[in-house]
Amino acid sequence: MRQLTWNTMSARLLRRLLPIIVIGILLEAVLDASFSRVMGNNRILFLVLLTLVFITIGTLLVVKVTRKVFQDVEQAENERTQTEEALRASEEKLRLMFETSPIGMAMCEMNGLLVQTNQAYLNIIGYTHEEAMKLSYWDVTPKEYDKDE
């Protein structure tokens, strides 16, 4: 599962804010050109007011987008926690089924070395767990079955 890091959070934030910033710059240029003809000598006052309006709107948008990004991160973290808990429960269930099964079961590596057995399997082969972990599949398989393997 992909981890959410600051880099991915900042990238999401930038992707959401960049179009807003571009629109704001374009809107400011259009309004500046339009109102400078109307305002005449009060151009400085107009630019100050326009800047304050854009700062206020920009701040509100940044807060809203940042809140959304953090909500997304929190939701992803909650989903990850739930998935991990479900995995732990599933692993525990499988472990209990393996250990308590009345059918002998063993897991071995590709080279045949035993890595895990249940008690039923140990009863079948007649070894303790410690002894069995030193054996391979070939050590416990009767020679008459070699040709079938």
DSSP file with accessible surface (Angstrom, degrees, kcal/mol):
  #  RESIDUE AA STRUCTURE BP1 BP2  ACC     N-H-->O    O-->H-N    N-H-->O    O-->H-N    TCO  KAPPA ALPHA  PHI   PSI    X-CA   Y-CA   Z-CA
    1    1 A M              0   0  166      0, 0.0     2,-0.2     0, 0.0    79,-0.0   0.000 360.0 360.0 360.0 138.4    0.0    0.0    0.0
    2    2 A R        -     0   0  174      1,-0.1     2,-0.3     0, 0.0     0, 0.0  -0.482 360.0-129.7 -73.2 133.7    1.3    3.4   -0.9
    3    3 A Q        -     0   0  153     -2,-0.2     2,-0.7     1,-0.0     5,-0.1  -0.637  13.6-127.5 -84.3 141.1    2.2    5.6    2.1
    4    4 A L        +     0   0   60     -2,-0.3     2,-0.2    69,-0.1    -1,-0.0  -0.789  39.0 174.9 -86.1 119.0    0.9    9.1    2.3
    5    5 A T     >  -     0   0   58     -2,-0.7     4,-2.2     1,-0.1     5,-0.2  -0.688  48.8 -97.0-117.1 174.3    3.8   11.4    2.8
    6    6 A W  H  > S+     0   0  159     -2,-0.2     4,-3.0     1,-0.2     5,-0.3   0.882 122.4  59.2 -58.7 -36.8    4.2   15.1    3.0
    7    7 A N  H  > S+     0   0  118      1,-0.2     4,-2.0     2,-0.2    -1,-0.2   0.925 107.7  43.6 -61.4 -42.1    5.3   15.1   -0.6
    8    8 A T  H  > S+     0   0   27      2,-0.2     4,-2.2     1,-0.2    -1,-0.2   0.889 114.1  51.2 -72.6 -34.0    2.0   13.5   -1.8
    9    9 A M  H  X S+     0   0   21     -4,-2.2     4,-2.4     2,-0.2    -2,-0.2   0.935 112.0  46.0 -65.8 -44.8    0.0   15.9    0.4
   10   10 A S  H  X S+     0   0   41     -4,-3.0     4,-2.8     1,-0.2    -2,-0.2   0.880 111.3  53.0 -68.2 -33.2    1.8   18.9   -0.9
   11   11 A A  H  X S+     0   0   38     -4,-2.0     4,-2.6    -5,-0.3    -1,-0.2   0.925 110.2  47.3 -66.4 -41.6    1.3   17.7   -4.5
   12   12 A R  H  X S+     0   0   54     -4,-2.2     4,-1.6     2,-0.2    -2,-0.2   0.920 113.1  49.2 -63.4 -42.3   -2.4   17.2   -3.9
   13   13 A L  H  X S+     0   0   39     -4,-2.4     4,-2.2     1,-0.2     5,-0.2   0.932 111.9  48.2 -62.6 -44.8   -2.6   20.7   -2.4
   14   14 A L  H  X S+     0   0  101     -4,-2.8     4,-2.7     1,-0.2    -2,-0.2   0.908 108.4  54.0 -64.6 -41.0   -0.7   22.2   -5.3
   15   15 A R  H  < S+     0   0  163     -4,-2.6    -1,-0.2     1,-0.2    -2,-0.2   0.850 113.8  43.0 -62.0 -33.1   -2.9   20.5   -7.9
   16   16 A R  H  < S+     0   0   91     -4,-1.6     4,-0.5    -5,-0.2    -1,-0.2   0.831 119.5  41.1 -81.0 -33.4   -6.0   21.9   -6.2
   17   17 A L  H  X S+     0   0   23     -4,-2.2     4,-2.6    -5,-0.2     5,-0.2   0.787  97.4  74.0 -86.9 -29.8   -4.6   25.4   -5.7
   18   18 A L  H  X S+     0   0   89     -4,-2.7     4,-2.5     1,-0.2     5,-0.2   0.916  97.3  47.1 -56.1 -47.5   -2.8   26.1   -8.9
   19   19 A P  H  > S+     0   0   72      0, 0.0     4,-2.5     0, 0.0    -1,-0.2   0.906 112.7  51.2 -61.5 -36.0   -5.9   26.6  -11.1
   20   20 A I  H  > S+     0   0   57     -4,-0.5     4,-2.4     2,-0.2    -2,-0.2   0.918 110.3  48.6 -66.1 -41.8   -7.3   28.9   -8.5
   21   21 A I  H  X S+     0   0   88     -4,-2.6     4,-2.5     2,-0.2    -1,-0.2   0.932 111.9  48.9 -64.3 -44.0   -4.1   31.0   -8.4
   22   22 A V  H  X S+     0   0   72     -4,-2.5     4,-2.5    -5,-0.2     5,-0.2   0.935 112.0  48.2 -62.9 -44.8   -4.0   31.2  -12.2
   23   23 A I  H  X S+     0   0  108     -4,-2.5     4,-3.0    -5,-0.2     5,-0.2   0.917 110.8  52.4 -62.4 -40.7   -7.6   32.3  -12.3
   24   24 A G  H  X S+     0   0   18     -4,-2.4     4,-2.6     2,-0.2    -2,-0.2   0.917 109.8  47.8 -61.4 -43.2   -7.0   34.9   -9.6
   25   25 A I  H  X S+     0   0  103     -4,-2.5     4,-2.1     2,-0.2    -1,-0.2   0.932 114.6  45.8 -64.2 -45.2   -4.0   36.4  -11.5
   26   26 A L  H  X S+     0   0  108     -4,-2.5     4,-2.4     1,-0.2    -2,-0.2   0.923 113.4  49.7 -63.9 -42.2   -6.0   36.6  -14.7
   27   27 A L  H  X S+     0   0   84     -4,-3.0     4,-3.0    -5,-0.2     5,-0.3   0.907 109.3  51.8 -64.0 -40.7   -9.0   38.0  -13.0
   28   28 A E  H  X S+     0   0   66     -4,-2.6     4,-2.8    -5,-0.2     5,-0.2   0.925 109.9  49.4 -62.7 -40.9   -6.9   40.7  -11.3
   29   29 A A  H  X S+     0   0   61     -4,-2.1     4,-2.3     2,-0.2    -2,-0.2   0.930 113.5  46.1 -64.3 -42.8   -5.4   41.7  -14.6
   30   30 A V  H  X S+     0   0   88     -4,-2.4     4,-2.5     2,-0.2    -2,-0.2   0.940 115.8  44.9 -65.7 -47.3   -8.8   42.0  -16.2
   31   31 A L  H  X S+     0   0   48     -4,-3.0     4,-3.1     2,-0.2     5,-0.3   0.897 111.6  53.5 -65.2 -38.4  -10.3   43.9  -13.3
   32   32 A D  H  X S+     0   0   36     -4,-2.8     4,-1.7    -5,-0.3    -1,-0.2   0.941 112.1  44.4 -61.1 -45.2   -7.3   46.2  -13.1
   33   33 A A  H  X S+     0   0   52     -4,-2.3     4,-0.7    -5,-0.2    -2,-0.2   0.913 117.4  45.6 -66.6 -40.1   -7.5   47.1  -16.8
   34   34 A S  H  X S+     0   0   48     -4,-2.5     4,-0.8    -5,-0.2     3,-0.4   0.938 119.1  37.8 -69.6 -47.8  -11.3   47.6  -16.6
   35   35 A F  H  X S+     0   0   85     -4,-3.1     4,-3.4     1,-0.2     5,-0.3   0.691 100.6  72.5 -83.1 -18.5  -11.5   49.6  -13.4
   36   36 A S  H  X S+     0   0   33     -4,-1.7     4,-1.5    -5,-0.3    -1,-0.2   0.875  99.6  49.2 -64.9 -31.4   -8.3   51.7  -13.9
   37   37 A R  H  < S+     0   0  192     -4,-0.7    -1,-0.2    -3,-0.4    -2,-0.2   0.890 117.3  41.2 -70.4 -36.1  -10.2   53.6  -16.7
   38   38 A V  H  < S+     0   0  113     -4,-0.8    -2,-0.2     1,-0.2    -1,-0.2   0.909 117.7  44.6 -77.9 -42.7  -13.2   54.2  -14.3
   39   39 A M  H >< S+     0   0   63     -4,-3.4     3,-1.8     1,-0.2     2,-0.3   0.766  77.6 172.3 -78.1 -29.6  -11.3   55.0  -11.1
   40   40 A G  G >< S+     0   0   42     -4,-1.5     3,-0.9    -5,-0.3    -1,-0.2  -0.337  71.1  13.3  62.6-114.7   -8.7   57.3  -12.6
   41   41 A N  G 3  S+     0   0  167     -2,-0.3     3,-0.5     1,-0.3    -1,-0.3   0.655 119.8  68.4 -71.2 -16.9   -6.6   58.9   -9.8
   42   42 A N  G <>  +     0   0   93     -3,-1.8     4,-2.4     1,-0.2    -1,-0.3   0.111  63.4 117.9 -89.0  24.3   -7.9   56.5   -7.2
   43   43 A R  H <> S+     0   0  106     -3,-0.9     4,-2.6     1,-0.2    -1,-0.2   0.882  71.3  52.4 -61.3 -40.7   -6.0   53.6   -8.8
   44   44 A I  H  > S+     0   0  126     -3,-0.5     4,-2.4     2,-0.2    -1,-0.2   0.936 110.4  48.1 -61.9 -46.3   -3.8   53.0   -5.8
   45   45 A L  H  > S+     0   0   99      1,-0.2     4,-2.6     2,-0.2     5,-0.2   0.921 111.8  50.7 -60.7 -43.2   -6.8   52.7   -3.5
   46   46 A F  H  X S+     0   0   23     -4,-2.4     4,-3.0     1,-0.2    -2,-0.2   0.928 110.2  48.7 -60.8 -45.1   -8.4   50.4   -6.0
   47   47 A L  H  X S+     0   0   47     -4,-2.6     4,-2.6     2,-0.2    -1,-0.2   0.893 111.1  50.5 -64.6 -37.4   -5.4   48.1   -6.2
   48   48 A V  H  X S+     0   0   75     -4,-2.4     4,-2.4     2,-0.2    -1,-0.2   0.943 113.7  44.6 -65.5 -46.6   -5.1   48.0   -2.4
   49   49 A L  H  X S+     0   0   92     -4,-2.6     4,-2.4     2,-0.2    -2,-0.2   0.921 114.0  49.7 -63.0 -43.2   -8.8   47.0   -2.0
   50   50 A L  H  X S+     0   0   16     -4,-3.0     4,-2.5    -5,-0.2    -2,-0.2   0.917 110.6  50.3 -62.9 -41.2   -8.5   44.5   -4.8
   51   51 A T  H  X S+     0   0   59     -4,-2.6     4,-2.7    -5,-0.2    -1,-0.2   0.917 110.0  50.3 -63.3 -43.1   -5.4   43.0   -3.2
   52   52 A L  H  X S+     0   0   95     -4,-2.4     4,-2.4     2,-0.2    -1,-0.2   0.905 110.4  50.1 -62.6 -40.0   -7.2   42.7    0.1
   53   53 A V  H  X S+     0   0   75     -4,-2.4     4,-2.8     2,-0.2     5,-0.2   0.944 112.7  46.3 -63.3 -45.6  -10.1   41.0   -1.5
   54   54 A F  H  X S+     0   0   42     -4,-2.5     4,-2.9     1,-0.2     5,-0.2   0.886 111.6  51.4 -67.4 -36.1   -7.9   38.5   -3.3
   55   55 A I  H  X S+     0   0   96     -4,-2.7     4,-2.7    -5,-0.2    -1,-0.2   0.936 112.4  46.8 -64.5 -43.4   -5.9   37.8   -0.1
   56   56 A T  H  X S+     0   0   81     -4,-2.4     4,-2.3     2,-0.2    -2,-0.2   0.950 116.0  43.6 -63.7 -48.4   -9.1   37.1    1.8
   57   57 A I  H  X S+     0   0   81     -4,-2.8     4,-2.5     1,-0.2    -2,-0.2   0.932 114.8  50.4 -63.3 -43.9  -10.5   34.9   -0.9
   58   58 A G  H  X S+     0   0   28     -4,-2.9     4,-2.8    -5,-0.2    -2,-0.2   0.908 109.7  50.2 -61.4 -42.3   -7.2   33.1   -1.4
   59   59 A T  H  X S+     0   0   77     -4,-2.7     4,-2.6    -5,-0.2    -1,-0.2   0.927 110.9  48.9 -62.6 -45.0   -6.8   32.5    2.3
   60   60 A L  H  X S+     0   0  116     -4,-2.3     4,-2.4     1,-0.2    -2,-0.2   0.911 112.9  47.8 -61.2 -41.4  -10.3   31.0    2.5
   61   61 A L  H  X S+     0   0   54     -4,-2.5     4,-3.0     2,-0.2     5,-0.3   0.914 110.8  50.6 -66.6 -41.8   -9.6   28.8   -0.5
   62   62 A V  H  X S+     0   0   61     -4,-2.8     4,-2.8     2,-0.2     5,-0.3   0.930 111.6  48.4 -62.0 -43.6   -6.3   27.6    1.0
   63   63 A V  H  X S+     0   0   68     -4,-2.6     4,-2.5    -5,-0.2    -2,-0.2   0.939 113.8  46.8 -61.7 -44.8   -8.0   26.7    4.3
   64   64 A K  H  X S+     0   0  147     -4,-2.4     4,-2.1    -5,-0.2    -2,-0.2   0.937 115.6  44.1 -64.6 -46.4  -10.8   24.9    2.5
   65   65 A V  H  X S+     0   0   17     -4,-3.0     4,-2.6     2,-0.2    -2,-0.2   0.917 113.7  50.7 -66.6 -41.8   -8.5   22.9    0.2
   66   66 A T  H  X S+     0   0   38     -4,-2.8     4,-2.6    -5,-0.3     5,-0.2   0.925 109.4  51.0 -62.3 -42.5   -6.0   22.1    3.0
   67   67 A R  H  X S+     0   0  149     -4,-2.5     4,-2.2    -5,-0.3    -1,-0.2   0.925 110.6  49.5 -60.2 -42.8   -8.9   20.9    5.2
   68   68 A K  H  X S+     0   0   86     -4,-2.1     4,-2.4     2,-0.2    -2,-0.2   0.917 110.1  50.5 -63.8 -42.3  -10.0   18.6    2.3
   69   69 A V  H  X S+     0   0    4     -4,-2.6     4,-2.4     1,-0.2    -2,-0.2   0.941 111.8  47.1 -62.5 -44.5   -6.5   17.2    1.8
   70   70 A F  H  X S+     0   0   99     -4,-2.6     4,-2.6     1,-0.2    -1,-0.2   0.868 110.2  53.1 -68.3 -32.4   -6.2   16.4    5.5
   71   71 A Q  H  X S+     0   0  103     -4,-2.2     4,-2.6    -5,-0.2    -1,-0.2   0.918 109.4  49.5 -64.8 -41.5   -9.6   14.8    5.5
   72   72 A D  H  X S+     0   0   20     -4,-2.4     4,-2.5     2,-0.2    -2,-0.2   0.907 111.7  48.5 -62.6 -41.4   -8.5   12.6    2.6
   73   73 A V  H  X S+     0   0   28     -4,-2.4     4,-2.5     2,-0.2    -2,-0.2   0.925 111.7  49.1 -65.0 -43.3   -5.3   11.7    4.5
   74   74 A E  H  X S+     0   0  124     -4,-2.6     4,-2.5     2,-0.2    -2,-0.2   0.918 111.6  49.4 -63.0 -41.2   -7.3   10.9    7.6
   75   75 A Q  H  X S+     0   0  105     -4,-2.6     4,-2.6     2,-0.2    -2,-0.2   0.927 111.1  49.3 -64.1 -43.1   -9.7    8.7    5.6
   76   76 A A  H  X S+     0   0   32     -4,-2.5     4,-2.4     1,-0.2    -2,-0.2   0.901 111.2  50.1 -63.2 -40.0   -6.9    6.9    3.9
   77   77 A E  H  X S+     0   0   83     -4,-2.5     4,-2.5     2,-0.2    -2,-0.2   0.909 110.6  49.5 -64.5 -42.0   -5.2    6.3    7.3
   78   78 A N  H  X S+     0   0   81     -4,-2.5     4,-2.4     2,-0.2    -2,-0.2   0.914 111.5  48.8 -62.7 -43.2   -8.5    5.0    8.8
   79   79 A E  H  X S+     0   0   90     -4,-2.6     4,-2.5     2,-0.2    -2,-0.2   0.905 111.1  50.4 -63.5 -40.9   -8.9    2.6    5.8
   80   80 A R  H  X S+     0   0   73     -4,-2.4     4,-2.7     2,-0.2    -2,-0.2   0.929 110.6  49.4 -63.2 -43.0   -5.3    1.4    6.2
   81   81 A T  H  X S+     0   0   61     -4,-2.5     4,-2.3     1,-0.2    -2,-0.2   0.921 112.1  47.8 -62.8 -43.9   -5.9    0.7    9.9
   82   82 A Q  H  X S+     0   0  135     -4,-2.4     4,-2.4     2,-0.2    -1,-0.2   0.903 112.0  50.0 -64.0 -40.2   -9.1   -1.2    9.2
   83   83 A T  H  X S+     0   0   87     -4,-2.5     4,-2.4     2,-0.2    -2,-0.2   0.913 110.5  49.5 -65.3 -42.1   -7.4   -3.2    6.4
   84   84 A E  H  X S+     0   0   74     -4,-2.7     4,-2.6     2,-0.2    -1,-0.2   0.902 111.1  49.7 -63.7 -40.3   -4.5   -4.1    8.7
   85   85 A E  H  X S+     0   0  106     -4,-2.3     4,-2.4     2,-0.2    -2,-0.2   0.913 111.0  49.0 -65.3 -42.0   -6.9   -5.2   11.5
   86   86 A A  H  X S+     0   0   62     -4,-2.4     4,-2.4     2,-0.2    -2,-0.2   0.902 111.4  50.4 -64.0 -38.8   -8.8   -7.4    9.0
   87   87 A L  H  X S+     0   0   94     -4,-2.4     4,-2.9     2,-0.2    -2,-0.2   0.927 109.8  49.9 -64.8 -44.4   -5.5   -8.9    7.8
   88   88 A R  H  X S+     0   0  124     -4,-2.6     4,-2.4     1,-0.2    -2,-0.2   0.924 112.0  48.3 -59.7 -43.7   -4.4   -9.6   11.4
   89   89 A A  H  X S+     0   0   56     -4,-2.4     4,-2.3     1,-0.2    -1,-0.2   0.914 112.8  48.0 -64.0 -41.9   -7.8  -11.3   12.1
   90   90 A S  H  X S+     0   0   72     -4,-2.4     4,-2.5     2,-0.2    -2,-0.2   0.909 111.7  49.3 -65.7 -43.2   -7.5  -13.3    8.9
   91   91 A E  H  X S+     0   0  108     -4,-2.9     4,-2.6     2,-0.2    -2,-0.2   0.904 111.2  50.1 -62.8 -40.2   -3.9  -14.4    9.7
   92   92 A E  H  X S+     0   0   84     -4,-2.4     4,-2.6    -5,-0.2    -2,-0.2   0.918 110.8  49.6 -64.2 -42.0   -5.0  -15.4   13.2
   93   93 A K  H  X S+     0   0  145     -4,-2.3     4,-2.4     2,-0.2    -2,-0.2   0.938 112.6  46.5 -62.9 -45.6   -7.9  -17.4   11.9
   94   94 A L  H  X S+     0   0  117     -4,-2.5     4,-2.6     2,-0.2    -2,-0.2   0.914 111.7  51.8 -63.9 -41.5   -5.6  -19.2    9.4
   95   95 A R  H  X S+     0   0   87     -4,-2.6     4,-2.9     1,-0.2     5,-0.2   0.937 111.3  47.1 -61.0 -46.2   -3.0  -19.9   12.1
   96   96 A L  H  X S+     0   0   78     -4,-2.6     4,-2.4     1,-0.2    -1,-0.2   0.902 111.7  50.4 -63.8 -40.8   -5.6  -21.4   14.4
   97   97 A M  H  X S+     0   0  111     -4,-2.4     4,-0.9    -5,-0.2    -1,-0.2   0.922 113.6  46.3 -62.2 -42.4   -7.0  -23.6   11.6
   98   98 A F  H  < S+     0   0   23     -4,-2.6     3,-0.5     1,-0.2    -2,-0.2   0.947 116.2  43.5 -64.8 -49.7   -3.5  -24.8   10.7
   99   99 A E  H  < S+     0   0   88     -4,-2.9    20,-0.6     1,-0.2    21,-0.3   0.843 120.4  39.0 -68.4 -35.4   -2.5  -25.5   14.3
  100  100 A T  H  < S+     0   0  104     -4,-2.4    -1,-0.2    -5,-0.2    -2,-0.2   0.456  83.8 122.9 -98.8   0.5   -5.7  -27.2   15.4
  101  101 A S     <  -     0   0   24     -4,-0.9    19,-0.4    -3,-0.5     4,-0.1  -0.359  57.8-145.0 -64.4 137.8   -6.5  -29.2   12.3
  102  102 A P  S    S+     0   0  123      0, 0.0     2,-0.5     0, 0.0    -1,-0.1   0.615  82.2  85.8 -76.2  -8.6   -6.8  -32.9   12.8
  103  103 A I  S    S-     0   0  118      1,-0.0    18,-0.3    -5,-0.0    17,-0.2  -0.781  91.7-113.3 -93.8 131.4   -5.2  -33.3    9.3
  104  104 A G        +     0   0   23     -2,-0.5     2,-0.4    16,-0.3    15,-0.1  -0.439  42.6 177.7 -66.5 128.1   -1.4  -33.3    9.3
  105  105 A M        +     0   0   63     -2,-0.2    13,-2.0    -7,-0.2     2,-0.3  -0.991   9.8 175.4-135.0 144.4   -0.1  -30.2    7.5
  106  106 A A  E     -A  117   0A  38     -2,-0.4     2,-0.4    11,-0.2    11,-0.2  -0.992  17.0-149.5-144.2 148.8    3.4  -29.0    6.9
  107  107 A M  E     +A  116   0A  89      9,-3.2     8,-3.2    -2,-0.3     9,-1.7  -0.961  21.7 180.0-116.2 138.7    4.9  -26.1    4.9
  108  108 A C  E     -A  114   0A  61     -2,-0.4     6,-0.2     6,-0.3     5,-0.1  -0.928  27.3-108.9-135.5 161.0    8.3  -26.4    3.4
  109  109 A E    >   -     0   0  101      4,-2.6     3,-2.1    -2,-0.3     6,-0.0  -0.258  46.4 -93.2 -77.2 174.1   10.7  -24.2    1.3
  110  110 A M  T 3  S+     0   0  197      1,-0.3    -1,-0.1     2,-0.1    -2,-0.0   0.802 127.4  56.7 -61.9 -28.0   11.3  -24.9   -2.4
  111  111 A N  T 3  S-     0   0   96      2,-0.1    -1,-0.3     1,-0.0    -2,-0.0   0.456 123.0-105.2 -83.8   1.3   14.4  -27.0   -1.4
  112  112 A G  S <  S+     0   0    5     -3,-2.1    25,-3.2     1,-0.3     2,-0.2   0.334  70.3 145.2  97.4  -8.1   12.2  -29.2    0.7
  113  113 A L  B     -B  136   0B  73     23,-0.3    -4,-2.6    24,-0.1    -1,-0.3  -0.457  52.4-119.8 -67.5 132.6   13.2  -28.0    4.2
  114  114 A L  E     +A  108   0A   8     21,-2.0    -6,-0.3    18,-0.3     3,-0.1  -0.517  36.8 169.8 -72.3 135.4   10.3  -28.0    6.6
  115  115 A V  E     +     0   0A  69     -8,-3.2     2,-0.3     1,-0.4    -7,-0.2   0.595  65.9  13.0-119.1 -20.9    9.5  -24.5    8.0
  116  116 A Q  E     +A  107   0A  67     -9,-1.7    -9,-3.2    16,-0.1    -1,-0.4  -0.964  60.5 172.2-159.1 137.8    6.2  -25.2    9.8
  117  117 A T  E     -A  106   0A  13     -2,-0.3     2,-0.2   -11,-0.2   -11,-0.2  -0.960  23.8-130.4-139.5 159.0    4.2  -28.2   10.9
  118  118 A N     >  -     0   0    4    -13,-2.0     4,-2.0    -2,-0.3     3,-0.3  -0.636  34.6-104.2-103.4 170.6    1.1  -28.8   13.0
  119  119 A Q  H  > S+     0   0  114    -20,-0.6     4,-2.6     1,-0.2     5,-0.2   0.875 118.9  58.5 -63.8 -36.0    0.8  -31.3   15.8
  120  120 A A  H  > S+     0   0   17    -19,-0.4     4,-1.7   -21,-0.3   -16,-0.3   0.913 107.3  47.7 -60.9 -39.7   -1.2  -33.8   13.7
  121  121 A Y  H  > S+     0   0   38    -18,-0.3     4,-2.4   -16,-0.3     5,-0.3   0.920 110.3  51.6 -66.7 -42.2    1.7  -33.9   11.1
  122  122 A L  H  X>S+     0   0    7     -4,-2.0     4,-1.8     1,-0.2     5,-1.1   0.892 108.1  52.5 -62.1 -38.1    4.2  -34.4   13.9
  123  123 A N  H  <5S+     0   0  113     -4,-2.6    -1,-0.2     1,-0.2    -2,-0.2   0.890 109.6  50.0 -63.4 -37.7    2.1  -37.3   15.2
  124  124 A I  H  <5S+     0   0  126     -4,-1.7    -2,-0.2     1,-0.2    -1,-0.2   0.935 117.8  36.8 -67.1 -46.1    2.1  -38.9   11.7
  125  125 A I  H  <5S-     0   0   34     -4,-2.4    -1,-0.2     2,-0.1    -2,-0.2   0.645 103.9-129.0 -86.4 -14.6    5.9  -38.7   11.2
  126  126 A G  T  <5 +     0   0   61     -4,-1.8     2,-0.3     1,-0.3    -3,-0.2   0.786  64.3 119.0  77.5  28.0    6.8  -39.4   14.9
  127  127 A Y      < -     0   0   99     -5,-1.1    -1,-0.3     2,-0.0    -2,-0.1  -0.870  62.8-115.1-120.5 159.5    9.2  -36.5   15.5
  128  128 A T     >  -     0   0   67     -2,-0.3     4,-2.8    -3,-0.1     5,-0.2  -0.396  38.2-104.1 -80.3 168.9    9.1  -33.5   17.9
  129  129 A H  H  > S+     0   0   83      1,-0.2     4,-2.0     2,-0.2     5,-0.1   0.921 122.1  50.3 -60.7 -45.4    8.8  -30.0   16.5
  130  130 A E  H  4 S+     0   0  125      1,-0.2     4,-0.4     2,-0.2    -1,-0.2   0.904 113.1  46.1 -61.8 -40.9   12.5  -29.3   17.0
  131  131 A E  H >4 S+     0   0   90      1,-0.2     3,-1.3     2,-0.2     4,-0.2   0.916 110.6  52.9 -67.2 -42.6   13.5  -32.5   15.3
  132  132 A A  H >< S+     0   0    0     -4,-2.8     3,-1.8     1,-0.3   -18,-0.3   0.848  99.4  62.4 -63.6 -33.8   11.2  -32.0   12.4
  133  133 A M  T 3< S+     0   0   52     -4,-2.0    -1,-0.3     1,-0.3    -2,-0.2   0.664 100.9  54.4 -70.1 -10.7   12.6  -28.5   11.7
  134  134 A K  T <  S+     0   0  170     -3,-1.3    -1,-0.3    -4,-0.4     2,-0.2   0.466 100.7  80.0 -95.0  -3.4   15.9  -30.1   10.9
  135  135 A L    <   -     0   0   28     -3,-1.8   -21,-2.0    -4,-0.2     2,-0.3  -0.572  67.7-139.7-101.9 166.0   14.4  -32.4    8.3
  136  136 A S  B >>  -B  113   0B  16    -23,-0.3     4,-1.1    -2,-0.2     3,-0.6  -0.730  34.2-101.7-115.0 170.7   13.4  -31.9    4.7
  137  137 A Y  H >> S+     0   0   65    -25,-3.2     4,-1.1    -2,-0.3     3,-0.5   0.883 123.6  55.7 -55.8 -39.5   10.3  -33.2    2.8
  138  138 A W  H 34 S+     0   0  112      1,-0.2    -1,-0.2     2,-0.2     3,-0.1   0.810 101.0  58.2 -69.3 -27.8   12.6  -35.9    1.3
  139  139 A D  H <4 S+     0   0   94     -3,-0.6    -1,-0.2     1,-0.2    -2,-0.2   0.800 113.9  36.3 -71.0 -30.4   13.6  -37.1    4.8
  140  140 A V  H << S+     0   0   27     -4,-1.1    -1,-0.2    -3,-0.5    -2,-0.2   0.508  96.0  94.0-102.6  -5.5   10.0  -37.9    5.8
  141  141 A T  S  < S-     0   0   16     -4,-1.1     5,-0.1    -5,-0.2    -5,-0.0  -0.766  84.0-113.7 -88.5 126.4    8.7  -39.1    2.5
  142  142 A P    >   -     0   0   67      0, 0.0     3,-2.1     0, 0.0     4,-0.3  -0.273  22.1-121.6 -58.3 143.1    8.8  -42.9    2.2
  143  143 A K  G >  S+     0   0  148      1,-0.3     3,-1.7     2,-0.2     4,-0.4   0.796 107.9  70.5 -59.1 -28.1   11.3  -44.0   -0.6
  144  144 A E  G 3  S+     0   0  129      1,-0.3    -1,-0.3     2,-0.1     3,-0.2   0.728  97.9  51.4 -64.6 -17.0    8.5  -45.8   -2.4
  145  145 A Y  G X> S+     0   0  108     -3,-2.1     3,-0.8     1,-0.2     4,-0.8   0.455  80.9  95.2 -98.4  -0.5    7.0  -42.4   -3.3
  146  146 A D  G X4 S+     0   0   67     -3,-1.7     3,-1.0    -4,-0.3    -1,-0.2   0.890  81.5  54.7 -57.4 -40.8   10.2  -41.0   -4.8
  147  147 A K  G 34 S+     0   0  170     -4,-0.4    -1,-0.3     1,-0.3    -2,-0.1   0.796 105.0  54.5 -66.7 -24.8    9.3  -41.9   -8.3
  148  148 A D  G <4        0   0  110     -3,-0.8    -1,-0.3    -4,-0.1    -2,-0.2   0.666 360.0 360.0 -80.4 -16.8    6.0  -40.0   -8.0
  149  149 A E    <<        0   0  118     -3,-1.0    -1,-0.1    -4,-0.8    -2,-0.1   0.390 360.0 360.0 -90.0 360.0    7.7  -36.8   -7.0
